[in-house]
Amino acid sequence: MVSGPEVQPISVNKVREEMVKMAINPEHPEQTVMTGSDLTKKTRGKLCNLLQRSLDIFAWTPTDMTGVPRHIAKHKLNVRKGCQSVRQKKRGQAAERNIAINDEVSKLVAAWIMREVHYHDWLSNPVMVKKGDNSWRMCVDFKDLNINK
């Protein structure tokens, strides 16, 4: 047994930085960027101006993301050899979440980011996470794909 002087843990109060929302695209005022509140008005104005001059480089909707060549960006599941296919049991979702899932999937299919697959070997259920603005973010948990069974 090892003992030493009793040391009280240091209490650290994390200060949460205030953020400032800025709408930079007049065609999509609901989409905002956030900056730290410690920026001066002049600096924030310069940043906003730069972003507004560069609106064409941002994807404002899923359909803005089409045409990215596969040699630049491609999603692939990194699955170890020898791992069997994982088919999670299909879970039902609450009505509000189901609507959000259907909306998000429809956007991604329309933008050719996702496609429907029949007789698939893998199934991972979506996980819906409520964001600070009460909208939903759809996530998929692939952590159990590399488990040897």
Buried (B, 14 or more C-beta within 10 A) or exposed (E): EEEEEEEEEEEEEEEEEEEEEBEBBEEEEEEBBEBEEEEEEEEBEEBBEEBEEEEEEEEEEBBEBEEEEEEEEEEEEEBEEEEEEBEEEEEEBEEEBEEBBEEBBEBBEEBEBBEEEEEEEEEBBBEBEEEEEEEBEBEEEEEEBEEEE
